[in-house]
């Protein structure tokens, strides 16, 4: 497929494919990105793809399949995020349940044993109630760094404090 043919195909099909993707996804930006990615792939594989009959049908089916893949990946991502949030809530609850002077002293000491940055992150998120993104912005690091440090910090606390039992 030469450049002028590609341009013609793009101009002829881009908007209708975006509409099709939007109707399936309900997200205009995602629909547009998906169709643009399709055309990028089409251009990059132009020597390998032989579409002699109906380019429109090929594009239509490709958009449908990409929409299905996008929806499946989005659902999987949302499940992982929900599981992570649930785990974080459980971890938060464990920390909040630790009460009393003895537990407070042990918790303070265990947090103090952490490396400075991790202790700072842990204090911002758990003791000051700051959201991950807020803490990341304040410390000028990524949200994923916050998550990683929190995870390591909680492992450290579990090792130091063990399971708290209530008599």
MDAnalysis code that builds the backbone (N, CA, C; Angstrom):
import MDAnalysis as mda
import numpy as np

u = mda.Universe.empty(501, n_residues=167, atom_resindex=np.repeat(np.arange(167), 3), trajectory=True)
u.add_TopologyAttr("name", ["N", "CA", "C"] * 167)
u.add_TopologyAttr("resid", np.arange(1, 168))
u.add_TopologyAttr("resname", ["UNK", "UNK", "UNK", "UNK", "UNK", "UNK", "UNK", "UNK", "UNK", "UNK", "UNK", "UNK", "UNK", "UNK", "UNK", "UNK", "UNK", "UNK", "UNK", "UNK", "UNK", "UNK", "UNK", "UNK", "UNK", "UNK", "UNK", "UNK", "UNK", "UNK", "UNK", "UNK", "UNK", "UNK", "UNK", "UNK", "UNK", "UNK", "UNK", "UNK", "UNK", "UNK", "UNK", "UNK", "UNK", "UNK", "UNK", "UNK", "UNK", "UNK", "UNK", "UNK", "UNK", "UNK", "UNK", "UNK", "UNK", "UNK", "UNK", "UNK", "UNK", "UNK", "UNK", "UNK", "UNK", "UNK", "UNK", "UNK", "UNK", "UNK", "UNK", "UNK", "UNK", "UNK", "UNK", "UNK", "UNK", "UNK", "UNK", "UNK", "UNK", "UNK", "UNK", "UNK", "UNK", "UNK", "UNK", "UNK", "UNK", "UNK", "UNK", "UNK", "UNK", "UNK", "UNK", "UNK", "UNK", "UNK", "UNK", "UNK", "UNK", "UNK", "UNK", "UNK", "UNK", "UNK", "UNK", "UNK", "UNK", "UNK", "UNK", "UNK", "UNK", "UNK", "UNK", "UNK", "UNK", "UNK", "UNK", "UNK", "UNK", "UNK", "UNK", "UNK", "UNK", "UNK", "UNK", "UNK", "UNK", "UNK", "UNK", "UNK", "UNK", "UNK", "UNK", "UNK", "UNK", "UNK", "UNK", "UNK", "UNK", "UNK", "UNK", "UNK", "UNK", "UNK", "UNK", "UNK", "UNK", "UNK", "UNK", "UNK", "UNK", "UNK", "UNK", "UNK", "UNK", "UNK", "UNK", "UNK", "UNK", "UNK", "UNK", "UNK", "UNK", "UNK", "UNK"])
u.atoms.positions = np.array([
    [0.860, -1.159, 0.000],
    [0.000, 0.000, 0.000],
    [0.917, 1.235, 0.000],
    [0.739, 2.083, -0.968],
    [1.552, 3.295, -1.035],
    [0.930, 4.404, -0.175],
    [1.659, 5.502, -0.017],
    [1.238, 6.582, 0.873],
    [-0.071, 7.233, 0.443],
    [-0.266, 7.439, -0.844],
    [-1.499, 8.091, -1.292],
    [-2.712, 7.193, -1.083],
    [-2.564, 5.893, -1.282],
    [-3.658, 4.952, -1.039],
    [-3.985, 4.913, 0.452],
    [-2.928, 4.884, 1.260],
    [-3.125, 4.880, 2.702],
    [-3.870, 6.132, 3.152],
    [-3.466, 7.273, 2.636],
    [-4.112, 8.534, 3.002],
    [-5.587, 8.524, 2.608],
    [-5.884, 8.008, 1.443],
    [-7.272, 7.916, 0.984],
    [-8.093, 7.024, 1.911],
    [-7.527, 5.868, 2.251],
    [-8.217, 4.931, 3.149],
    [-8.432, 5.587, 4.515],
    [-7.420, 6.281, 4.997],
    [-7.524, 6.951, 6.296],
    [-8.648, 7.979, 6.282],
    [-8.629, 8.857, 5.297],
    [-9.642, 9.919, 5.208],
    [-11.051, 9.346, 5.050],
    [-11.156, 8.271, 4.319],
    [-12.464, 7.677, 4.028],
    [-13.056, 6.949, 5.237],
    [-12.216, 6.359, 6.086],
    [-12.720, 5.468, 7.133],
    [-12.512, 5.945, 8.563],
    [-11.617, 6.893, 8.786],
    [-11.233, 7.257, 10.153],
    [-12.437, 7.651, 11.021],
    [-13.231, 8.571, 10.568],
    [-14.339, 9.073, 11.406],
    [-15.399, 8.009, 11.680],
    [-15.743, 7.214, 10.691],
    [-16.753, 6.171, 10.929],
    [-16.216, 5.097, 11.871],
    [-14.914, 4.797, 11.784],
    [-14.324, 3.818, 12.700],
    [-14.270, 4.367, 14.125],
    [-13.979, 5.660, 14.254],
    [-13.989, 6.286, 15.586],
    [-15.389, 6.218, 16.191],
    [-16.394, 6.462, 15.375],
    [-17.778, 6.384, 15.843],
    [-18.115, 4.969, 16.289],
    [-17.718, 3.987, 15.475],
    [-17.962, 2.585, 15.832],
    [-17.296, 2.251, 17.163],
    [-16.035, 2.658, 17.325],
    [-15.311, 2.361, 18.556],
    [-15.953, 3.077, 19.744],
    [-16.366, 4.322, 19.554],
    [-17.004, 5.074, 20.633],
    [-18.298, 4.385, 21.087],
    [-19.081, 3.901, 20.143],
    [-20.335, 3.227, 20.493],
    [-20.085, 1.969, 21.309],
    [-18.967, 1.305, 21.068],
    [-18.644, 0.093, 21.821],
    [-17.999, 0.402, 23.168],
    [-17.175, 1.465, 23.211],
    [-16.400, 1.757, 24.417],
    [-17.033, 2.818, 25.312],
    [-17.759, 3.756, 24.709],
    [-18.329, 4.849, 25.477],
    [-17.294, 5.864, 25.941],
    [-16.112, 5.825, 25.357],
    [-15.016, 6.718, 25.737],
    [-14.399, 7.276, 24.455],
    [-14.636, 8.566, 24.220],
    [-14.210, 9.170, 22.958],
    [-12.692, 9.143, 22.775],
    [-11.954, 9.478, 23.815],
    [-10.493, 9.502, 23.709],
    [-9.943, 8.101, 23.446],
    [-10.464, 7.111, 24.171],
    [-10.009, 5.730, 23.975],
    [-10.357, 5.248, 22.571],
    [-11.536, 5.616, 22.084],
    [-11.957, 5.209, 20.742],
    [-11.016, 5.791, 19.690],
    [-10.727, 7.056, 19.825],
    [-9.841, 7.718, 18.861],
    [-8.436, 7.116, 18.918],
    [-7.933, 6.892, 20.116],
    [-6.604, 6.281, 20.276],
    [-6.554, 4.892, 19.650],
    [-7.612, 4.126, 19.855],
    [-7.681, 2.775, 19.322],
    [-7.643, 2.784, 17.799],
    [-8.406, 3.670, 17.185],
    [-8.444, 3.749, 15.714],
    [-7.109, 4.270, 15.180],
    [-6.534, 5.247, 15.853],
    [-5.223, 5.739, 15.413],
    [-4.178, 4.633, 15.488],
    [-4.212, 3.841, 16.553],
    [-3.275, 2.726, 16.687],
    [-3.474, 1.715, 15.568],
    [-4.736, 1.483, 15.181],
    [-5.020, 0.583, 14.071],
    [-4.360, 1.085, 12.790],
    [-4.495, 2.369, 12.511],
    [-3.896, 2.918, 11.287],
    [-2.369, 2.918, 11.362],
    [-1.822, 3.135, 12.533],
    [-0.364, 3.056, 12.682],
    [0.107, 1.641, 12.383],
    [-0.585, 0.659, 12.961],
    [-0.232, -0.742, 12.696],
    [-0.398, -1.078, 11.219],
    [-1.455, -0.584, 10.624],
    [-1.703, -0.828, 9.203],
    [-0.555, -0.268, 8.365],
    [-0.099, 0.939, 8.706],
    [0.999, 1.557, 7.955],
    [2.302, 0.782, 8.162],
    [2.574, 0.402, 9.412],
    [3.810, -0.319, 9.707],
    [3.846, -1.702, 9.075],
    [2.692, -2.323, 8.900],
    [2.612, -3.678, 8.334],
    [2.111, -3.674, 6.894],
    [2.180, -2.518, 6.257],
    [1.616, -2.380, 4.909],
    [2.218, -3.356, 3.904],
    [3.476, -3.753, 4.096],
    [4.103, -4.686, 3.169],
    [3.681, -6.127, 3.430],
    [3.243, -6.404, 4.645],
    [2.864, -7.769, 5.027],
    [1.372, -8.045, 4.853],
    [0.564, -6.989, 4.881],
    [-0.886, -7.158, 4.802],
    [-1.330, -6.992, 3.351],
    [-2.114, -7.964, 2.899],
    [-2.610, -7.911, 1.524],
    [-4.140, -7.859, 1.575],
    [-4.665, -6.648, 1.430],
    [-6.112, -6.452, 1.456],
    [-6.536, -6.100, 0.032],
    [-7.071, -7.054, -0.668],
    [-7.435, -6.819, -2.055],
    [-8.926, -6.562, -2.232],
    [-9.706, -7.095, -1.333],
    [-11.151, -6.987, -1.529],
    [-11.709, -5.744, -0.859],
    [-12.117, -5.861, 0.373],
    [-12.841, -4.780, 1.034],
    [-12.048, -4.255, 2.227],
    [-11.357, -3.150, 2.026],
    [-10.568, -2.541, 3.093],
    [-11.478, -2.137, 4.250],
    [-12.648, -1.619, 3.942],
    [-13.589, -1.186, 4.973],
    [-13.976, -2.320, 5.899],
    [-14.242, -3.490, 5.349],
    [-14.609, -4.646, 6.168],
    [-13.450, -5.063, 7.065],
    [-12.247, -5.057, 6.505],
    [-11.048, -5.396, 7.285],
    [-10.896, -4.434, 8.468],
    [-11.032, -3.143, 8.198],
    [-10.887, -2.135, 9.240],
    [-11.997, -2.259, 10.283],
    [-13.211, -2.481, 9.817],
    [-14.368, -2.607, 10.701],
    [-14.166, -3.763, 11.676],
    [-13.752, -4.915, 11.154],
    [-13.521, -6.092, 11.998],
    [-12.344, -5.854, 12.943],
    [-11.312, -5.200, 12.442],
    [-10.152, -4.896, 13.285],
    [-10.535, -3.998, 14.446],
    [-11.352, -2.982, 14.202],
    [-11.799, -2.092, 15.274],
    [-12.652, -2.862, 16.274],
    [-13.561, -3.692, 15.790],
    [-14.392, -4.492, 16.692],
    [-13.523, -5.359, 17.600],
    [-12.527, -6.037, 17.017],
    [-11.655, -6.914, 17.796],
    [-10.809, -6.119, 18.800],
    [-10.333, -4.967, 18.375],
    [-9.539, -4.133, 19.279],
    [-10.403, -3.600, 20.428],
    [-11.646, -3.293, 20.137],
    [-12.556, -2.841, 21.197],
    [-12.781, -3.952, 22.217],
    [-12.963, -5.161, 21.745],
    [-13.160, -6.295, 22.649],
    [-11.917, -6.521, 23.513],
    [-10.756, -6.437, 22.906],
    [-9.506, -6.596, 23.640],
    [-9.343, -5.484, 24.671],
    [-9.646, -4.255, 24.258],
    [-9.558, -3.101, 25.161],
    [-10.475, -3.302, 26.368],
    [-11.709, -3.718, 26.122],
    [-12.668, -3.916, 27.205],
    [-12.207, -5.033, 28.155],
    [-11.677, -6.110, 27.589],
    [-11.189, -7.219, 28.416],
    [-10.001, -6.755, 29.275],
    [-9.067, -6.033, 28.657],
    [-7.909, -5.545, 29.400],
    [-8.310, -4.539, 30.473],
    [-9.272, -3.687, 30.146],
    [-9.752, -2.704, 31.108],
    [-10.410, -3.397, 32.304],
    [-11.217, -4.417, 32.029],
    [-11.878, -5.165, 33.106],
    [-10.840, -5.858, 33.990],
    [-9.818, -6.448, 33.384],
    [-8.762, -7.102, 34.164],
    [-8.013, -6.089, 35.020],
    [-7.734, -4.938, 34.435],
    [-7.037, -3.881, 35.171],
    [-7.887, -3.406, 36.351],
    [-9.179, -3.212, 36.122],
    [-10.070, -2.762, 37.185],
    [-10.145, -3.790, 38.312],
    [-10.120, -5.082, 37.974],
    [-10.125, -6.124, 38.998],
    [-8.853, -6.046, 39.842],
    [-7.713, -5.840, 39.182],
    [-6.449, -5.741, 39.904],
    [-6.431, -4.511, 40.804],
    [-6.927, -3.395, 40.294],
    [-6.983, -2.171, 41.096],
    [-7.892, -2.370, 42.301],
    [-9.047, -2.988, 42.085],
    [-9.988, -3.231, 43.190],
    [-9.368, -4.151, 44.242],
    [-8.655, -5.174, 43.793],
    [-8.004, -6.088, 44.736],
    [-6.932, -5.354, 45.529],
    [-6.175, -4.496, 44.855],
    [-5.136, -3.728, 45.535],
    [-5.756, -2.769, 46.551],
    [-6.835, -2.106, 46.161],
    [-7.506, -1.182, 47.082],
    [-8.060, -1.926, 48.288],
    [-8.613, -3.114, 48.065],
    [-9.136, -3.919, 49.168],
    [-8.015, -4.311, 50.122],
    [-6.883, -4.705, 49.559],
    [-5.725, -5.073, 50.378],
    [-5.250, -3.868, 51.184],
    [-5.227, -2.701, 50.546],
    [-4.810, -1.477, 51.230],
    [-5.762, -1.149, 52.368],
    [-7.068, -1.309, 52.135],
    [-8.048, -1.063, 53.195],
    [-7.840, -2.015, 54.368],
    [-7.569, -3.276, 54.063],
    [-7.322, -4.247, 55.122],
    [-6.066, -3.882, 55.909],
    [-5.023, -3.472, 55.179],
    [-3.785, -3.063, 55.844],
    [-4.026, -1.837, 56.720],
    [-4.795, -0.874, 56.201],
    [-5.120, 0.325, 56.976],
    [-5.864, -0.050, 58.251],
    [-6.793, -0.964, 58.114],
    [-7.593, -1.383, 59.271],
    [-6.711, -2.062, 60.317],
    [-5.757, -2.876, 59.863],
    [-4.835, -3.518, 60.803],
    [-4.077, -2.473, 61.598],
    [-3.611, -1.435, 60.907],
    [-2.850, -0.386, 61.576],
    [-3.745, 0.358, 62.572],
    [-4.958, 0.692, 62.159],
    [-5.870, 1.448, 63.017],
    [-6.298, 0.659, 64.248],
    [-6.336, -0.673, 64.123],
    [-6.780, -1.503, 65.245],
    [-5.735, -1.576, 66.352],
    [-4.521, -1.222, 66.046],
    [-3.462, -1.281, 67.052],
    [-3.594, -0.069, 67.965],
    [-4.072, -0.300, 69.166],
    [-4.281, 0.788, 70.118],
    [-3.611, 0.449, 71.429],
    [-3.493, 1.444, 72.244],
    [-2.897, 1.250, 73.562],
    [-1.467, 1.753, 73.589],
    [-0.987, 2.119, 74.767],
    [0.353, 2.701, 74.868],
    [1.453, 1.740, 74.424],
    [1.324, 0.469, 74.770],
    [2.353, -0.506, 74.403],
    [2.428, -0.663, 72.886],
    [1.268, -0.808, 72.248],
    [1.222, -0.964, 70.796],
    [1.703, 0.313, 70.123],
    [1.301, 1.467, 70.628],
    [1.711, 2.745, 70.041],
    [3.226, 2.889, 70.093],
    [3.825, 2.528, 71.222],
    [5.283, 2.606, 71.350],
    [5.968, 1.664, 70.366],
    [5.443, 0.435, 70.267],
    [6.030, -0.543, 69.342],
    [5.883, -0.072, 67.893],
    [4.719, 0.471, 67.571],
    [4.475, 0.958, 66.210],
    [5.405, 2.122, 65.885],
    [5.535, 3.053, 66.814],
    [6.414, 4.205, 66.611],
    [7.861, 3.743, 66.416],
    [8.277, 2.792, 67.222],
    [9.649, 2.265, 67.116],
    [9.850, 1.546, 65.783],
    [8.865, 0.742, 65.376],
    [8.980, 0.000, 64.117],
    [9.031, 0.958, 62.924],
    [8.232, 2.008, 62.958],
    [8.269, 3.007, 61.884],
    [9.616, 3.728, 61.901],
    [10.135, 3.987, 63.097],
    [11.437, 4.643, 63.225],
    [12.584, 3.787, 62.709],
    [12.403, 2.456, 62.709],
    [13.438, 1.540, 62.209],
    [13.498, 1.504, 60.687],
    [12.472, 2.028, 60.040],
    [12.445, 2.023, 58.571],
    [13.439, 3.051, 58.033],
    [13.903, 2.850, 56.791],
    [14.714, 3.889, 56.161],
    [13.938, 5.216, 56.157],
    [14.651, 6.324, 56.164],
    [14.046, 7.643, 56.330],
    [12.923, 7.904, 55.331],
    [13.167, 7.665, 54.058],
    [12.162, 7.959, 53.031],
    [10.922, 7.091, 53.219],
    [11.117, 5.803, 53.509],
    [9.990, 4.898, 53.706],
    [9.186, 5.318, 54.935],
    [9.876, 5.664, 56.000],
    [9.205, 6.134, 57.210],
    [8.396, 7.393, 56.917],
    [8.967, 8.285, 56.133],
    [8.280, 9.532, 55.767],
    [7.014, 9.222, 54.962],
    [7.136, 8.325, 53.978],
    [5.991, 7.937, 53.149],
    [4.922, 7.280, 54.014],
    [5.338, 6.364, 54.863],
    [4.407, 5.638, 55.714],
    [3.664, 6.607, 56.632],
    [4.385, 7.564, 57.191],
    [3.775, 8.561, 58.077],
    [2.756, 9.411, 57.332],
    [3.112, 9.860, 56.126],
    [2.187, 10.691, 55.344],
    [0.902, 9.935, 55.021],
    [1.044, 8.686, 54.571],
    [-0.127, 7.932, 54.105],
    [-0.962, 7.399, 55.264],
    [-0.326, 6.743, 56.228],
    [-1.101, 6.074, 57.264],
    [-1.382, 6.933, 58.489],
    [-0.427, 7.703, 58.898],
    [-0.635, 8.463, 60.126],
    [-1.272, 9.817, 59.871],
    [-0.990, 10.415, 58.701],
    [-1.607, 11.699, 58.379],
    [-2.797, 11.539, 57.437],
    [-3.045, 10.313, 56.954],
    [-4.214, 10.040, 56.130],
    [-4.152, 10.611, 54.723],
    [-2.969, 10.847, 54.218],
    [-2.812, 11.426, 52.887],
    [-3.016, 10.343, 51.817],
    [-3.639, 10.714, 50.717],
    [-3.818, 9.788, 49.592],
    [-2.462, 9.530, 48.940],
    [-2.324, 8.385, 48.268],
    [-1.063, 8.039, 47.609],
    [-0.605, 9.151, 46.664],
    [-1.536, 9.653, 45.853],
    [-1.157, 10.666, 44.863],
    [-0.707, 11.955, 45.544],
    [-1.377, 12.328, 46.633],
    [-0.978, 13.534, 47.366],
    [0.431, 13.379, 47.933],
    [0.695, 12.227, 48.525],
    [2.024, 11.972, 49.082],
    [3.069, 11.973, 47.967],
    [2.736, 11.380, 46.830],
    [3.657, 11.346, 45.690],
    [3.956, 12.759, 45.207],
    [2.926, 13.587, 45.116],
    [3.119, 14.974, 44.682],
    [3.977, 15.744, 45.677],
    [3.711, 15.562, 46.952],
    [4.454, 16.286, 47.975],
    [5.933, 15.891, 47.967],
    [6.211, 14.611, 47.728],
    [7.590, 14.122, 47.764],
    [8.261, 14.125, 46.390],
    [7.498, 14.511, 45.357],
    [8.015, 14.557, 43.977],
    [8.521, 13.198, 43.514],
    [7.712, 12.169, 43.790],
    [8.012, 10.822, 43.303],
    [6.736, 10.257, 42.700],
    [6.844, 9.108, 42.073],
    [5.673, 8.530, 41.421],
    [4.756, 7.844, 42.432],
    [3.498, 7.709, 42.038],
    [2.510, 7.028, 42.866],
    [2.921, 5.561, 43.059],
    [3.517, 4.961, 42.014],
    [3.963, 3.569, 42.126],
    [5.082, 3.421, 43.155],
    [5.948, 4.431, 43.268],
    [6.991, 4.393, 44.300],
    [6.356, 4.412, 45.688],
    [5.315, 5.214, 45.831],
    [4.594, 5.260, 47.110],
    [4.030, 3.880, 47.425],
    [3.364, 3.276, 46.452],
    [2.761, 1.955, 46.665],
    [3.817, 0.925, 47.058],
    [4.947, 0.953, 46.363],
    [6.014, -0.004, 46.649],
    [6.557, 0.188, 48.055],
    [6.804, 1.426, 48.439],
    [7.347, 1.706, 49.769],
    [6.343, 1.350, 50.871],
    [5.070, 1.590, 50.607],
    [4.031, 1.212, 51.576],
    [4.010, -0.303, 51.750],
    [4.075, -1.017, 50.636],
    [4.057, -2.482, 50.695],
    [5.246, -2.999, 51.509],
    [6.423, -2.477, 51.243],
    [7.615, -2.893, 51.974],
    [7.496, -2.491, 53.443],
    [6.958, -1.291, 53.697],
    [6.772, -0.828, 55.064],
    [5.828, -1.712, 55.858],
    [4.745, -2.139, 55.224],
    [3.796, -3.022, 55.912],
    [4.425, -4.382, 56.212],
    [5.227, -4.889, 55.278],
    [5.931, -6.153, 55.525],
    [6.868, -5.998, 56.730],
    [7.544, -4.866, 56.783],
    [8.450, -4.573, 57.891],
    [7.679, -4.556, 59.220],
    [6.531, -3.886, 59.226],
    [5.729, -3.816, 60.455],
    [5.231, -5.188, 60.881],
    [4.827, -5.993, 59.916],
    [4.347, -7.343, 60.267],
    [5.463, -8.173, 60.891],
    [6.681, -8.006, 60.349],
    [7.808, -8.733, 60.923],
    [8.125, -8.234, 62.333],
    [8.108, -6.927, 62.509],
    [8.448, -6.329, 63.800],
    [7.391, -6.572, 64.858],
    [6.117, -6.405, 64.439],
    [5.037, -6.465, 65.420],
    [4.333, -7.807, 65.496],
    [4.455, -8.597, 64.445],
    [3.751, -9.870, 64.406],
    [2.256, -9.640, 64.355],
    [1.492, -10.640, 64.622],
    [0.038, -10.531, 64.675],
    [-0.371, -10.009, 66.038],
    [-1.174, -8.993, 66.058],
    [-1.659, -8.443, 67.322],
    [-2.896, -9.231, 67.718],
    [-2.893, -9.737, 68.952],
    [-4.074, -10.458, 69.433],
    [-4.728, -9.620, 70.519],
    [-6.035, -9.713, 70.600],
    [-6.808, -8.939, 71.573],
    [-7.390, -9.888, 72.599],
    [-6.988, -9.719, 73.835],
    [-7.479, -10.584, 74.918],
    [-8.720, -10.016, 75.544],
])
